[in-house]
Amino acid sequence: MGAIVSAVPMWGLVALGGLVLVQITLDVVSLLDLYRRPVEQVAFANKWIWVAVILVVSTVGAIIYLAAGRKPAILSEGTPASPPAVRTENVAETLYGPRDGSDQG
């Protein structure tokens, strides 16, 4: 075993270690996201299928889940889709206070 590892150049071992780190990170991120996400926001509405895909297919399974296995969150009726636009006239008043009508200049 030692002879096999010693035959691999150092840059190869570093690259292999980086790939292993990327694979573990992708698996952890995808499994945590799957755990925290409600069933309604998961494709096929079955988390166990996605656990199997992530763990069995390894790196590609985690990428497939992150790309296609998640549904976007559903907005409730009381939640605005985007924050209200800020008018430029109101920015100066917000920063410096309202004008008093007199010109000091």
Secondary structure, DSSP 8 states (H G I E B T S, - for coil): -HHHHHHS-HHHHHHHHHHHHHHHHHHHHHHHHHHHS-GGGBGGG-HHHHHHHHHHSTHHHHHHIIIIIB------TTS-SS-----HHHHHHHHH----S----
